[in-house]
Amino acid sequence: MYIGVPNPNILVPLEKMKIEPEGKSSFEVLYNPESYIQGREVKYAQSQGVATNTPVIQYTGGGAEVLQFRLFFDSMSSGSEVGGGLVDKAKFLGNSLLPSLTKLIDVRTYTNKVYSLMEIDPDKHVPPLVKLKWASLQFEGHLISCRQNFVRFSEQGVPLRAWLDCVFQEYIPPKKAGLARPLESPDTTKYRTVRQGDSLWALAAREYGQPEQWRAIADANGLANPRLLRSGARLVLPALKQER
């Protein structure tokens, strides 16, 4: 028999990760992930410069943050240390004492709580928005990928143990993403390829939000007649000086 200082996690259980789907009941994971990965990407496009050997590099936009982690689920030997309410803890504790042939808990009852987060909400026609809360980790987004790997079964073929590899993508509200304002700043130089039907007035309105700035584009490209634009031509859209 072990005699000594007790494991502090027995006296003060570790906080479990909580998952709160919009419009559904929240729940705790059975076991916290051992680690998680947060990542983000930004995108750059390359286009061939006019009469140059090197491409023009343009920033095209930022990507949403992605959160990845692996969850462990076990209904064979897990006891009261699992996440959930008192009923779940008692159920797991009782189940852990049963012989293998009489194990009662199908682990899919708990893995499906996560896996179903990719199902479409019939009222909103999109999967639910999900909040993840685990101490300092606070994340809001959608589950975009989930792989279930069942690794232990009862004698009757009921899954008892599983790993879930989950990928969540950050949700960015339209206002925060900047969709309520022009997507590009007028104080940076840009390059655009003329398409059929384009005009300097339309380009100035689209890029600067000021159609009267067509003359700045004409001057930067040496266009004597702004009405004559050749499809496929590459135009420089100069940065506009900010008035102070």
N, C-alpha and C positions, 0 to 999 in steps of 0.2 A: 504494500500500500504506500502511495506517495504521501509524504508529509512535508509541508513547506508552504511557501507563499503561493496562494491560488492564482490561477491565470486571471489577470484583470479583465479579460474579455468575457469571462463568465459572470463576473460581478457587474460589469457595465458593458452590455452587448454593443458591438460595433453598429453604427448607423447604417441602415440598408439604403441602397439606391431606390428612389421612388420614381415611378413612371406615371405621369398624369395625362392621359389622352383626352382631348377636348370632346365633350359630349359622352364620355364613358367613365366608368369607375376607375379610380386610381388604384395602384397596387405596388407592392414592393417586390424586388427580385428575391429569389431564394438565397442566392449567394452573390456578394459583391464581385465585380470583375477584378482580376488581379492587376490589371493595368488598362489604360485607355490611350488612344492616339487622337490628337487633334491636328487637323491640317487644313491648308487653304492654298489655292492657286490663283495666279493672275495670268492673263493671256496677252500675248503680243503677236501681231501679224506682220509678215514680211511682204513687201511689194517692191518690184524692181524700179529703182530710180531712173530718171531720164538721163540717158547718156552716161551712166556710171557703171562701175563693176561691182558695186556693193548695193545690197537692198536697203530700202527705207524701213525702219522698224517703228511700228506704231502700237501704242498701248490700246487694246480693244475692250478691256473690261476686267473686273475682278470677279473671282468665284466665291461661292458661299463656303462657309466653314463646314468641315466634315468631321464627325466624331465616330470613332470606331472602337469597339470593345467586344470581348467574348464573355458570355454568361454560362455558368454551370448550373445544371438542374439534376437533382438526384432524389428519387423517392424510394430507394432501396434501403439505404442506411442512414439517411438524414433524420435528425431528431428535432428537438425544440430550438436548435440554433438557427433554423431557417428564418427568412423574412416572412412577414405576414401577420395576421391577427392571432389572437389566442386560440381560436378554433383551428387554424392551420397548424400552429405549433403543436397543439395536442394531437392532431391527426397524424402528423409526421412522427411524433414521438411514439405513439401507439403502433404505427405501422413498422417502425424500425425494430420493434421487439418481436414481430411475427416471423415465423420461418419463411424461407424463400417461396415456398409453394403457395402461401396465402397472402402474399403482398397485394394490397388493395389499391394503391394509388397509381394511376396511369400518369406518367410524367408529362404527357401532352396536355393535360388539364392546365398546366402552368406554362409550358412553352407556347401554347396557342395564345395566351394573353399578349405575348410579345409579337408572335408571328401575324396575328390578326390586325396589327396596327397598319398593315399595308392594304387592308380591304377598304373599298370605297364607301364613304358615308352616303347613304341613299338620298339624304336631304341636301347635302352640299356638293355631291358628285366628285369628291376628292377624299383621299385617306385623311384621317384625323390629324390635326396638329398636336404634337406631343411635347410635354415639358419633362425634362429629366432633372432630378434634384438629388444631389449627393454631396453633402457638406459644401465645400466651396465651388463644386461643379454645378453650374446652372445653365442648362442648354434648352433651347426651344427650336423645334424643327420637325422634319418628317422622317420616318423610317423608310429608306430607299433600297435597302438590301438586307436580307436575313436568310442565313443558311442553317438548317437544323441537322445536326449529326447525332443520331441515336446510337449509343454505344453499349447499352446493357438491356437485357430483356428477361422477363419472367419465363417460367416453363411453359406458360400459355401464349408466349409471344407478345406480351404487353410491354411497351417501352418503359424502362425504369430510370434510365440515366441518359442525359443529352448535353451537348454543347451547342450554343447558338452564337454564330458570328454575325454581329449587327453593325450596320452602317447608317448613321443618321446625318441628314443634311440640314444645315441651319435655315430657318425661315427668316427672311428679311422683309418687313412690311414695305409696301410700295413707296411710302413717303420717305422712309429711311434710305431706300435704295436710290432715291433721287429722281424718280419718275415724274415728280410734280414740277421739275425744273428742267431746263435744257440739259441734254445728256453730255454735251461737250462745252468746254469753256472757250469763249472768244479770244482769250489772251494767249493762246498757243497756236503755232503754225500747223496746218493740216494739209493733206493732199487728197484730192478726190478725182475719180475718173468720170468723165462726162458720159451720161446716158441719154438715149434718145428722149427728147421732150424736155430736157433740162434747160434752165435759163439761169442767168446770173442772179436775177431777182429771187428765184426760188431757192437757189443755193445759199444766198445771203440770209434768207428768211429761215431756212432749215438749220444752218450752221451757227448763225449769230443771233437769230431771233430778231434781226433788223434787216428787212429787205432793201432799205436805202443804202446799205453798205456794199451793194453790187459794184460800185465804182472802185472800192479797195481791191476787189478780186480782179477787176479788169486791169487796173494799173499794175498789179503784181505780176500779171501774166502777159503784159504788153498787148492787150486786145484793143485794137482800134475800133472795131465794130462789135459791141457786146452781144448783138443779136446773132452773130455767126459763130456758133459753137459746134465743133466737130465731135461726133460720137466717138468715144474711145480716147479722146485727148485727156491728158493729165493736167489738172489745174492745181496751183498753189493757192491755199486759202490763208492769207497772212494773219498774223496775230493783230488784234485791234488794241490800240493804246487805250488804257483805262484813264478816264478823266478823273482828276482829283478835285 
